[in-house]
Amino acid sequence: MPKANKADKLAKAKQLRKAPLKTPSALGEDARRDISAELNTLLADIFALYLKTKNFHWHMSGPHFRDYHLLLDEQSDEIYATTDPIAERVRKLGGTTLRSIGDIARHQRLADNDADFVSPADMLAELREDNARLAEYMRKTHELCDEYNDVATASLLENWIDEAERRVWFLFETGRAGE
């Protein structure tokens, strides 16, 4: 292959990497930008909560091990199930989404827990509070969607808010076992 042809192909490949991923949408540019940004932050929180829930699932101990272990496994699956629809919604809006663990860390609002040991009661309480915060973040995102008349994203959020509130309820009731 002649050098000029190879250089042309490299230049074309570099240009394609910079090509916009802007999907057509009926929503205005401001709506697409603002909702995509909010969804990416929400997605980062969901990944953080997923990993914390799995962490506590893996490190559960004590007399209620089996019940708590299974509860957290079920909840982590439910949390993880929201990640792809959120990321795909960002793409449908014409935005780009999270690309790495570092990107997640830059966007997340929920705190990690890297402690060597967390008691089962503290695990349940921390996850309860995180899920409650997540539901509140989702409500705020829903308000933004309402502002821009993005009924598709708002509709998804309504189901996820209900799921988060259910997790809060289960964690609250489960945590009351010692009373």
QUIKA-V167802 format. One record per backbone hydrogen bond with DSSP energy under -0.5 kcal/mol. CO is the residue of the C=O (numbers start at 1). NH is the residue of the N-H. If there is no record, write none. Layout:
BEGIN
[[CO	NH] [CO	NH]]
END
This chain:
BEGIN
[[2	6] [3	7] [4	8] [5	9] [6	10] [7	11] [8	12] [9	13] [10	14] [11	15] [12	16] [13	17] [14	18] [15	18] [16	19] [21	23] [28	32] [29	33] [30	34] [31	35] [32	36] [33	37] [34	38] [35	39] [36	40] [37	41] [38	42] [39	43] [40	44] [41	45] [42	46] [43	47] [44	48] [45	49] [46	50] [47	51] [48	52] [49	53] [50	54] [51	55] [52	56] [53	57] [54	58] [55	59] [57	60] [62	65] [64	68] [65	69] [66	70] [67	71] [68	72] [69	73] [70	74] [71	75] [72	76] [73	77] [74	78] [75	79] [76	80] [77	81] [79	82] [80	83] [80	84] [81	85] [82	86] [83	87] [84	88] [85	89] [86	90] [87	91] [88	92] [89	93] [90	95] [91	94] [100	104] [101	105] [102	106] [103	107] [104	107] [104	108] [119	123] [120	124] [121	125] [122	126] [123	127] [124	128] [125	129] [126	130] [127	131] [128	132] [129	133] [130	134] [131	135] [132	136] [133	137] [134	138] [135	139] [136	140] [137	141] [138	142] [139	143] [140	144] [141	145] [142	146] [143	147] [144	148] [145	150] [146	149] [149	151] [150	154] [151	155] [152	156] [153	157] [154	158] [155	159] [156	160] [157	161] [158	162] [159	163] [160	164] [161	165] [162	166] [163	167] [164	168] [165	169] [166	170] [167	171] [168	172] [169	173] [170	174] [171	175] [172	176] [173	176] [174	177] [175	178] [176	179]]
END
